[in-house]
Amino acid sequence: MKIAHIALALSLFIQAGDAKSADVKEPHNHPQEVFPAVHGMVLFGDEQLYASHIPMFMIPHDWQALFKVTLKHTSADALELYKTVQAPGTPQAMFTLKPKPFLLPELLEGKIKSFKASLYQGNFENKGKLLLTDIDVVVEKVLEVSHLHASNPPLASLHYFSLQVKGKSYLVHKISALNNFDQIVQVEWINDARPPVSTLTFNFPDNLLSKLKAGQYYSLDAQGSLTETSEESKAALKVVGEFYCTVGPDFFLPCE
């Protein structure tokens, strides 16, 4: 993927003349994707695992996608190995998958159901520790797909995809514009609150300065929007911690 960073500026120039909707759901309408590539992903979760594609604003990486996945290996228990590092009940740490090259649209369309990958603790492109190779990553479900276009403006407010499993909750920032950010945080719903919808809206502008931060509390209004509050007793959501955040357009450099 590092070679891909070099070609990013040229790709952005090409994309600027090809603006479409930011929520394209039909990967087969992307004919420029004609070659396999390494599509890195962030892995997170507990008994249930999720993978978030690390995008770039260039072909063939210009898709934000979330997957529900399982791990299989011929000679090792990949899930148990993951859990020896990510112990149950501890704050989520950062893990990444470095797949062997494949066609991303085929995965998004369900034409392929799995891919081979190596598992790293940390970022495989930035001094991550290799844990296991030749893992079969099986996609149980494609949860979210958004096509990224360089000419799209940022959304008026922050949007996050919401994921919950067995007492753990995660929010994944919806990427909307070129200089946006890719962030995943662990959160806790408190005071008997529950996520009202699968995509949450926060009453802040969609930019890096407004990203969610550990220790913040948010109240939930009748319309389902969240606003920061200093009163825990009135809050519906607590941000436990951030374990992944990179900045666009190539989503390689960390947010801080």
Secondary structure, 3 states (H helix, E strand, C coil): CHHHHHCHHHHHHHHCCCCCCCCCCCHHHCCCCCCCECCCEEEEECCCEEEEECCCCCCCCCEEEEEEEEEECCCCCHHHHHHHHCCCCCCCCCEEEEECCECHHHHHCCCCCEEEEEEEECCCCCCCEEEEEEEEEEEEEEEEEEECCCCCCCCCCEEEEEEEECCEEEEEECCCCCCCEEEEEEEEECCCCCCCCCEEEECCCCCHHHCCCCCCEEEECCCCEEEEECCHHHCCEEEEEEEEEEECCCCCCECC
